[in-house]
């Protein structure tokens, strides 16, 4: 299948996300179309979210919703809108048996009046939402599993699975342009929304992360609370050594979608370690770490909790947290060596 990328003005090179999904489906004669329809419905939902993100400063959708989510984060009105839009777009299609959202304490059942499917989906409707009012890049993260529970209606069992069992994962980044990056286990593809025609067009085909980078991305405000191994690693990155490409450049947005997207393109390492106040870190395994780890590995990178592969962690709770280190394989391996006391 062609991974030709779209160049504005060259209409002979169009590869829409719908066309890409259809071509992928033809590679699997046993496919029922259920999974393809799910991805298309998701693409439609995030187009609407993207529109509202761009209008947020002009309408009464920017601000606080006088509540907090299950992770203790203050919920903004746009979070609530994005959460409801994704649920509404996907609960009626018949492809899902259950959903789970970072904004909801318990799993989201498919209403009895709608048919159930064989997939379960988790999502963070607006990652980086604390940046909304500052007009900083935010995004949506999603993860899809096959149903494992018995019966039609799904349960928490379907959304609390190890990351290696994901059948698809990705993110939508609402920045200077809206980009949807996802994998179905066959590489990583990036599609940019062209608002003039209302379609996602292939812009980043077969994305590959460099094996070695020169950028590190971490909240250094927590440095004094990190363990000694990780503090030594960051100090090492900051030392000058032209042969090894040091010092590294520091780049940290505070929105995981934006930081991971940059890391995919340019290499290096993104980290959100645990610390003495939060040994398990801040990021959620099921909503953030697993889908991003799937993407990074499919792009040729490495994703670790500091000692083991994130995708192999057996989850015990849908809102479980985990330390995160992901990016170029060389950089993540080096970080693991420092934390293990080998360097």
ZAMARGU-4260 file (C-alpha; in steps of 0.2 Angstrom, whole numbers, plus 5000, padded with zeros to 4 digits):
<rodrens>
0) 5000/5000/5000 | 5006/5017/4996 | 5011/5029/5010 | 5012/5044/4998 | 5011/5060/5008
5) 5000/5075/5004 | 5008/5091/4997 | 4997/5106/4997 | 4992/5110/4979 | 4996/5093/4972
10) 4979/5085/4972 | 4986/5069/4963 | 4994/5064/4980 | 4979/5064/4991 | 4978/5050/5004
15) 4963/5053/5016 | 4961/5044/5032 | 4946/5036/5025 | 4955/5029/5010 | 4970/5023/5021
20) 4958/5014/5033 | 4949/5006/5018 | 4966/5000/5010 | 4971/4993/5027 | 4955/4984/5028
25) 4957/4976/5011 | 4973/4968/5018 | 4963/4958/5030 | 4950/4948/5020 | 4942/4942/5037
30) 4938/4960/5042 | 4920/4964/5045 | 4922/4983/5044 | 4918/4986/5062 | 4935/4992/5067
35) 4936/5003/5051 | 4920/5011/5055 | 4925/5014/5073 | 4941/5024/5067 | 4931/5034/5055
40) 4918/5038/5069 | 4932/5044/5080 | 4940/5055/5066 | 4923/5063/5064 | 4921/5066/5083
45) 4938/5074/5084 | 4935/5086/5070 | 4921/5093/5080 | 4932/5094/5095 | 4945/5103/5085
50) 4932/5116/5079 | 4927/5120/5097 | 4945/5121/5103 | 4948/5134/5089 | 4932/5143/5094
55) 4935/5142/5113 | 4940/5160/5116 | 4925/5166/5107 | 4911/5156/5115 | 4906/5152/5132
60) 4916/5135/5132 | 4932/5142/5140 | 4933/5141/5159 | 4931/5130/5174 | 4917/5118/5176
65) 4917/5119/5195 | 4923/5101/5197 | 4938/5090/5197 | 4940/5073/5188 | 4946/5056/5195
70) 4964/5061/5195 | 4961/5077/5205 | 4963/5089/5190 | 4952/5104/5189 | 4940/5101/5174
75) 4938/5115/5161 | 4922/5117/5151 | 4931/5111/5135 | 4936/5095/5144 | 4917/5092/5147
80) 4913/5096/5130 | 4926/5084/5122 | 4922/5070/5134 | 4903/5071/5129 | 4906/5073/5111
85) 4917/5057/5110 | 4905/5047/5120 | 4890/5053/5109 | 4899/5049/5093 | 4905/5032/5098
90) 4891/5024/5109 | 4878/5023/5095 | 4889/5014/5081 | 4888/4996/5087 | 4907/4994/5087
95) 4910/4996/5106 | 4905/4986/5121 | 4911/4998/5134 | 4922/5014/5135 | 4932/5022/5149
100) 4937/5040/5150 | 4950/5049/5161 | 4936/5061/5166 | 4924/5047/5172 | 4927/5038/5189
105) 4919/5021/5182 | 4918/5013/5165 | 4905/5020/5153 | 4893/5007/5147 | 4885/5007/5130
110) 4866/5011/5133 | 4854/4996/5131 | 4846/5004/5116 | 4862/5003/5106 | 4870/4988/5099
115) 4886/4982/5106 | 4902/4977/5097 | 4918/4968/5100 | 4930/4982/5105 | 4933/4992/5120
120) 4940/5010/5120 | 4949/5021/5133 | 4952/5039/5130 | 4959/5055/5138 | 4947/5068/5130
125) 4959/5083/5132 | 4977/5079/5138 | 4986/5095/5144 | 4969/5104/5148 | 4978/5114/5161
130) 4985/5124/5146 | 4968/5128/5138 | 4967/5146/5144 | 4985/5149/5139 | 4982/5144/5121
135) 4995/5130/5122 | 4994/5114/5112 | 4982/5101/5119 | 4976/5084/5112 | 4965/5069/5113
140) 4973/5051/5117 | 4965/5035/5113 | 4968/5016/5115 | 4957/5002/5108 | 4957/4984/5114
145) 4947/4968/5109 | 4933/4963/5121 | 4938/4949/5132 | 4923/4948/5144 | 4908/4936/5141
150) 4891/4942/5135 | 4887/4957/5125 | 4889/4972/5137 | 4907/4975/5141 | 4914/4977/5159
155) 4930/4984/5167 | 4939/4968/5162 | 4938/4974/5144 | 4947/4991/5148 | 4960/4984/5161
160) 4971/4974/5149 | 4990/4975/5147 | 4996/4987/5133 | 5003/4973/5122 | 4985/4968/5119
165) 4980/4985/5111 | 4974/4984/5093 | 4976/5002/5090 | 4981/5018/5098 | 4984/5036/5094
170) 4982/5055/5098 | 4975/5070/5090 | 4985/5086/5093 | 4976/5103/5092 | 4990/5115/5088
175) 4994/5126/5074 | 4986/5112/5064 | 4976/5097/5069 | 4985/5081/5067 | 4979/5063/5070
180) 4993/5051/5073 | 4989/5032/5076 | 4995/5015/5074 | 4985/4998/5071 | 5001/4988/5074
185) 5008/4991/5057 | 5019/5007/5059 | 5014/5024/5063 | 5004/5036/5052 | 5001/5055/5054
190) 4986/5064/5046 | 4984/5083/5046 | 4966/5090/5045 | 4964/5101/5030 | 4950/5113/5035
195) 4946/5118/5017 | 4940/5101/5012 | 4936/5094/5030 | 4947/5079/5028 | 4962/5072/5037
200) 4976/5070/5024 | 4992/5059/5026 | 5006/5071/5030 | 5018/5060/5040 | 5018/5043/5032
205) 5027/5028/5041 | 5034/5039/5055 | 5051/5033/5063 | 5059/5040/5078 | 5078/5043/5077
210) 5088/5030/5086 | 5097/5044/5096 | 5092/5062/5099 | 5098/5077/5108 | 5082/5084/5117
215) 5076/5079/5134 | 5059/5084/5140 | 5055/5083/5158 | 5047/5095/5172 | 5064/5100/5180
220) 5054/5109/5194 | 5053/5092/5202 | 5071/5089/5202 | 5074/5089/5220 | 5061/5075/5223
225) 5068/5063/5210 | 5078/5048/5214 | 5097/5050/5213 | 5099/5039/5198 | 5087/5050/5187
230) 5095/5066/5194 | 5112/5060/5189 | 5105/5056/5171 | 5099/5073/5169 | 5115/5081/5175
235) 5124/5070/5163 | 5114/5076/5148 | 5118/5094/5153 | 5137/5091/5153 | 5146/5096/5137
240) 5153/5082/5127 | 5154/5085/5108 | 5158/5067/5104 | 5142/5060/5112 | 5131/5075/5106
245) 5129/5083/5124 | 5123/5094/5131 | 5106/5090/5126 | 5093/5104/5123 | 5078/5105/5136
250) 5061/5106/5128 | 5045/5104/5139 | 5028/5110/5135 | 5018/5101/5149 | 5006/5093/5137
255) 5011/5075/5134 | 5003/5075/5116 | 5014/5090/5111 | 5030/5083/5120 | 5028/5065/5113
260) 5024/5072/5095 | 5040/5082/5095 | 5050/5067/5102 | 5043/5056/5088 | 5049/5068/5075
265) 5066/5073/5082 | 5071/5060/5094 | 5077/5061/5112 | 5068/5057/5128 | 5052/5062/5136
270) 5051/5057/5155 | 5038/5059/5169 | 5047/5050/5183 | 5040/5046/5200 | 5046/5056/5215
275) 5046/5055/5234 | 5029/5063/5234 | 5021/5052/5220 | 5032/5036/5218 | 5020/5031/5203
280) 5021/5047/5194 | 5007/5057/5187 | 5003/5049/5171 | 4989/5036/5169 | 4994/5019/5162
285) 4978/5015/5153 | 4974/5033/5146 | 4992/5040/5142 | 5006/5028/5145 | 5000/5013/5136
290) 4994/5021/5120 | 5009/5032/5118 | 5021/5017/5122 | 5012/5008/5108 | 5015/5022/5096
295) 5033/5025/5101 | 5038/5006/5099 | 5029/5005/5082 | 5040/5020/5077 | 5055/5011/5082
300) 5058/5018/5100 | 5057/5012/5117 | 5045/5015/5132 | 5049/5010/5150 | 5043/5013/5167
305) 5062/5015/5172 | 5065/4996/5173 | 5053/4987/5162 | 5043/4989/5146 | 5027/4999/5149
310) 5017/4988/5137 | 5020/4972/5148 | 5014/4980/5164 | 4998/4970/5171 | 4986/4984/5176
315) 4975/4982/5192 | 4965/4998/5190 | 4958/5008/5176 | 4965/5024/5183 | 4982/5017/5188
320) 4998/5028/5187 | 5015/5024/5181 | 5032/5032/5179 | 5036/5035/5160 | 5052/5036/5150
325) 5050/5035/5131 | 5058/5041/5115 | 5073/5036/5106 | 5079/5018/5110 | 5097/5023/5114
330) 5091/5037/5126 | 5079/5027/5135 | 5091/5013/5138 | 5104/5025/5144 | 5091/5032/5157
335) 5087/5015/5163 | 5106/5011/5166 | 5108/5027/5177 | 5092/5022/5187 | 5098/5005/5189
340) 5115/5011/5196 | 5125/5004/5181 | 5132/5021/5176
</rodrens>
